[in-house]
Amino acid sequence: MESQDSKPIVASLLEPLPQLVTGRNDLSEPGVVELLVRGYVDQCLSAFQQVLGNELDMDTAIDAINGQATALNAVFLGASGFNTVVVHPWNSADQLGVFLRDALDLDFAPEDSVRAGLIHLATHVMHAIQGGQDAWEQQVDALVGEMRDLLLGRLPGQ
């Protein structure tokens, strides 16, 4: 079950998105999905920065990142209850959840695979910025694109 505390945060992620379908955000639109993923990654980067600046302890940052991932899990699996989101049959645990579990080789139930995939993404983002590489931003952009594609049912590189 998703935390009620995370619903306002996810709602704020949905608010600035272009209203593509009669005032609602369609989860089959790559632009909508990418903005949601990028918003999540931006929040992860902010949490990592706050930890590095000693403004936030690691446990609180992890809880916040997990809360966002849990809320987005509900959005992408069509269980959020937001009337501003257009979901499709694909947005279900037995379709998207199974696809993500198999594509990412996750040991999670399909009902939790979006959350697990987003946590997996956050881990890769953290490794990219800790790697000290000059091109970490390009690496993060590539990771966002891969997650967008996965959430749309496309394997990376297709």
N, C-alpha and C positions, 0 to 999 in steps of 0.2 A: 504494500500500500504506500502511496506517495505521501510525503510530508505536506501538510497544509501550508507550512512556512515557505515552501519552495514555489507554490502556485503563483504568488504575486511576482516573483522574480521571472518565472517563465512567461507570465503574461506580459511583463515589460519587454521581454525579448521579442514577443510577437507583435507588440504595438507598433514599432517603427517599420515593419515590413510593408512592402507595397501591397495594397489591397487588390489582389489579382482576380478574384472570382466573386463578384457581387459583394464586395466588402469583406471577403474572407481570404485567408491564406491557405493555398492549396499545397498539400504535402507531396504532390506529384511534380511541382515546379522546382527545377534545380536551383533557381535563385532564392526561393524561400528556404529550401533545405540548407543551402550554403550559408545563408545569413543566420539561421539558427545554430548551425555548427560553429560558425565563426564567432558568434556571440558567446557560446559556451567556452571556446578556446580563449577568447579575450578575458573572460572571467577567471579562467584557470591561470592565465599569465598574470593577471592582477593579484590573485591569491599567492602565486609563487613569489612575486615581487614583494608583497607585504611580509611574507615569511623571511625573505632575505634581508629586509629592512627592519626586522624585529618588531614589526607592527602587529603581527598575527602569529600565533603559535601554529605549529605544523598540524596538530590534531584538529584545530578549528578550521584551518584551510582545507584539510581533507574532508571534513564533514560538509563544508560548503560546496566543494566540488562534487561530492557524492550526492548531495541534495539536488543540485542542478541536473546531474545525470539521471537521477531518479525521476525528477519532474519531466525531463525530456523523454525518458522512457515511456511515460504515460502519454505524452503528446504523440510520439511517433507510432505507438501501438494503438492509437485511437481511443484511449481511455481517460483522457484529460478532462473531458467535459467542456472544453473551451468551444464556444459557438463561433469563434473567429477563425477556426481551423477546419479546412475541408480534408476529411480523411477518405481513404479508399479501401477496398477489400485487402489490398497489399499491407495496409497499416494494421496488422494483427500479429499476435504472437505466433500463430501457426503458419504465417507466411514470412513476414519480415523477421520475426524473432528466430525462426528456424534457419532462414538464409544467413543471418548474421552469425549465429552460433556456428554454422558449418563453414562459412567463408573465413571467419577469424579464428576458427578452431578453439572456441571458447567452451569452457566446462561450466556453463550456466544454463538454466532453464530458458526456453524461448521467451517466456514472460519477462525475463530480466536481461535479455541479450542486448538491447539498445543501451541500457545503463552500463553493462559490462563493456560494450564496445566503446562507449564514450570515456569510461575510466581508462581503458586501454589507450585511447587517443591521448588523454591527458598525460599518461605516463610517457608516451613517445614525445610529446611536446616538451615535457620537463627534461628528458634526455637530450633533446635537440638544443635547448637553450643552455644546458649545463656542459655541452660538448665543447664550448668555446670556439665553435666554428663561426667564421664570418658570415656564412650563408644560412644561419639558423632560421631566418625569416622565410627564405625560400623553402626550406625543409618543412616548416610549419604550414605554409601555404599548400604544399603538396599533400601533407597529412589531412588538412581540411578538405581538399578536393577528393581524396580517397574516401573519407568518411561520408561526404556528400553522395558520392557514387554508390557506396554500399547502402546507404539509407534509401536510395532510389532503386536498389535492386541490381546494380551493375557492379561487376567485379572490377577492381582497379586495373587499369591498362586496357580496358575494352572500349 
